[in-house]
Amino acid sequence: MKSAAPTALRLFVTLLAVVAVVAQIAYLDALAWHRLGLTSPMGAQMRPPFLTLMTAHALVSIVCAGLALALVLHEGPRERAARGLGLALGAWSYLTAYSGVTLLLRSPGGTRALFDAHFLIVEVAGLVGLIRFASLFPRPLIDQPLPVPPDLPAALRPFHAASVRMLRPAAPVIVGAVVMAGLWILSSARGTPIGDAGLDPIMDVVRFAAATLVVINLRRSWGRATGEDAGRLLWLLAALTFLIGTLLVFIGANALMAVAGWPEPLVPWRPLLMDVGLVGFLGGLALAVLYRGSIEPLGVVRRVGSFATVATLGLFLAAGLEALFSGTVLAGFSLRTGVGTIIAFAIVLSTSRGLIRALERSFSVLPTPGLARRPA
């Protein structure tokens, strides 16, 4: 008899995704549109930069909700891992729609504390889904031998044993339930609202432990992957490359803005740039499970890494020339602000093809998963 758990999980993730999308739309309507009537309009007049930022954040949450639905409804190879990742993305989409969910669903009175408490349930469910994904992708680790590494210090061996036990299907659920119950009991004993249980430092330790376990499991899979499994893991590397590349461009642009002393533009470019990186990262995670085309993930890693590196070098070159031409470095020598940026742009544009080719060659020596590292 087929288990009803996948159906219940799909319904749960679908509910999270739908509520997140509707809540984000309702929040934007309350901020600016005042057309849909889903929530009461905000009293204060919102500035356009803030509205732009909130719209971008809402779009990231909506994209995440769509990816969660695509993953949790996936059938075929890696469907169990897809459900775990879908649960994690659905929970993240719901939590990032917190303001809209609060406007849409919370009612005043005695139920407010219970309403606030349910966000902890969603977060723990997302962590459970992420742990399950890492233990099942690209192949279930529970089916593979995981002996204690001989060079592992004796003090860390109990943690190795605990990480192996967490590969069992019920283990993350049980631990998550114990964590929630413990935090609620602790909040009640302290006399604090149970809705604040997720703010307890213990929960920060749980988040760190969950992230560590995910990294350990992915490292185990990386060392054992062959064939198609190696390609799937490389999509995770592509996702991380996109996020890191965006962060590098962010740092370079921030340095240029600080050195040149330009006024901040009306568009909040910093959080918008990070939103772009986050969408690329989430898309890479989903592609690791769902993609079946001919594009090689290692090629994506090389191309994205090369373009991000060239852009970052150009921004730092512009910052250096601006400092040089503005008199910061050479006293008594000053040119109009912006000349250094124009020169740097010309230099990068004229040398970009050669730089990108050289960087792609350097990225070609990146390590590949498991036995795929051995030449054919």
Rosetta blueprint (number, residue, H / E / L):
1 M L
2 K L
3 S L
4 A L
5 A H
6 P H
7 T H
8 A H
9 L H
10 R H
11 L H
12 F H
13 V H
14 T H
15 L H
16 L H
17 A H
18 V H
19 V H
20 A H
21 V H
22 V H
23 A H
24 Q H
25 I H
26 A H
27 Y H
28 L H
29 D H
30 A H
31 L H
32 A H
33 W H
34 H L
35 R L
36 L L
37 G L
38 L L
39 T L
40 S L
41 P L
42 M L
43 G L
44 A L
45 Q L
46 M L
47 R L
48 P H
49 P H
50 F H
51 L H
52 T H
53 L H
54 M H
55 T H
56 A H
57 H H
58 A H
59 L H
60 V H
61 S H
62 I H
63 V H
64 C H
65 A H
66 G H
67 L H
68 A H
69 L H
70 A H
71 L H
72 V H
73 L L
74 H L
75 E L
76 G L
77 P L
78 R L
79 E H
80 R H
81 A H
82 A H
83 R H
84 G H
85 L H
86 G H
87 L H
88 A H
89 L H
90 G H
91 A H
92 W H
93 S H
94 Y H
95 L H
96 T H
97 A L
98 Y H
99 S H
100 G H
101 V H
102 T H
103 L H
104 L H
105 L H
106 R L
107 S L
108 P L
109 G L
110 G L
111 T L
112 R H
113 A H
114 L H
115 F H
116 D H
117 A H
118 H H
119 F H
120 L H
121 I H
122 V H
123 E H
124 V H
125 A H
126 G H
127 L H
128 V H
129 G H
130 L H
131 I H
132 R H
133 F H
134 A H
135 S H
136 L H
137 F L
138 P L
139 R L
140 P L
141 L H
142 I H
143 D H
144 Q L
145 P L
146 L L
147 P L
148 V L
149 P L
150 P L
151 D L
152 L L
153 P L
154 A H
155 A H
156 L H
157 R H
158 P H
159 F H
160 H H
161 A H
162 A H
163 S H
164 V H
165 R H
166 M L
167 L L
168 R L
169 P L
170 A L
171 A H
172 P H
173 V H
174 I H
175 V H
176 G H
177 A H
178 V H
179 V H
180 M H
181 A H
182 G H
183 L H
184 W H
185 I H
186 L H
187 S H
188 S H
189 A H
190 R H
191 G L
192 T L
193 P L
194 I H
195 G H
196 D H
197 A H
198 G H
199 L H
200 D L
201 P H
202 I H
203 M H
204 D H
205 V H
206 V H
207 R H
208 F H
209 A H
210 A H
211 A H
212 T H
213 L H
214 V H
215 V H
216 I H
217 N H
218 L H
219 R H
220 R H
221 S H
222 W H
223 G H
224 R H
225 A L
226 T L
227 G L
228 E H
229 D H
230 A H
231 G H
232 R H
233 L H
234 L H
235 W H
236 L H
237 L H
238 A H
239 A H
240 L H
241 T H
242 F H
243 L H
244 I H
245 G H
246 T H
247 L H
248 L H
249 V H
250 F H
251 I H
252 G H
253 A H
254 N H
255 A H
256 L H
257 M H
258 A H
259 V H
260 A H
261 G L
262 W L
263 P L
264 E L
265 P L
266 L L
267 V L
268 P L
269 W H
270 R H
271 P H
272 L H
273 L H
274 M H
275 D H
276 V H
277 G H
278 L H
279 V H
280 G H
281 F H
282 L H
283 G H
284 G H
285 L H
286 A H
287 L H
288 A H
289 V H
290 L H
291 Y L
292 R L
293 G L
294 S L
295 I L
296 E L
297 P H
298 L H
299 G H
300 V H
301 V H
302 R H
303 R H
304 V H
305 G H
306 S H
307 F H
308 A H
309 T H
310 V H
311 A H
312 T H
313 L H
314 G H
315 L H
316 F H
317 L H
318 A H
319 A H
320 G H
321 L H
322 E H
323 A H
324 L H
325 F H
326 S L
327 G L
328 T L
329 V L
330 L L
331 A L
332 G L
333 F L
334 S L
335 L L
336 R L
337 T L
338 G L
339 V H
340 G H
341 T H
342 I H
343 I H
344 A H
345 F H
346 A H
347 I H
348 V H
349 L H
350 S H
351 T H
352 S H
353 R H
354 G H
355 L H
356 I H
357 R H
358 A H
359 L H
360 E H
361 R H
362 S H
363 F H
364 S L
365 V L
366 L L
367 P L
368 T L
369 P L
370 G H
371 L H
372 A H
373 R H
374 R L
375 P L
376 A L
